[in-house]
Amino acid sequence: MTGGIKFGITADDTKLRLALDNLPAELRRRLRAKIAELTSELLRRVEAREPRRTGRLRSLTRSFVDDNTAKNFVRGRVRVLRGRGHNTAGAAGALEYGSTGRRFPVRSYRRRGANVRGYDRRGGLRELRFLRGPAAAMLPRARRELEDIIRSTFRDALKP
């Protein structure tokens, strides 16, 4: 009925994956447009939930829509890029997932010409879920909209 095209949908709290054996051009075009729209909305939601103390995290948060015909996929992502001179992506991961309450040593260092002795510090960041939270909230609607596009494309293709 679908011309030999097999597909499957899998999802978890961060990904919605739609796998098709071969992607017709019209379906690829429609999926790319919808995925770009959903990714843009996800970027706005992520930026709204990000911490804003310095603005560095928000300035390095980007959305990407990848359309790879050779590997036969269309994908939308929101990521925090690595900052110049700072591992902002690593810091974003600590804020996203939180940290344990374990103690860890801080080595001695110099600040403004003065020596600071080493000390023990206790971790304990609470998870903010600024990336996973909006993605999980959008997942059911995104899944529905992508399924509707697939159904309507095949319905249009099968009309005489």
SULFEN-V494459 format. One line per field, one symbol per residue. psi: psi as a letter, one per 20 degrees, with the letter a starting at -180 (. if undefined). A space follows every 10 residues. Layout:
psi->???
//
This chain:
psi->hjkjpqqqpq qaiiqopopq gqoqgggggg gggghgghhg gggghghhiq qjgiigghhj pqqqopoohg ilqpqpqpqp qpqoiqmhhg hhghhgiarr jqqqqpqqrp pliqppqqrp qpakpqphki ghghghhigg gggghhhhgg ghghghhip.
//
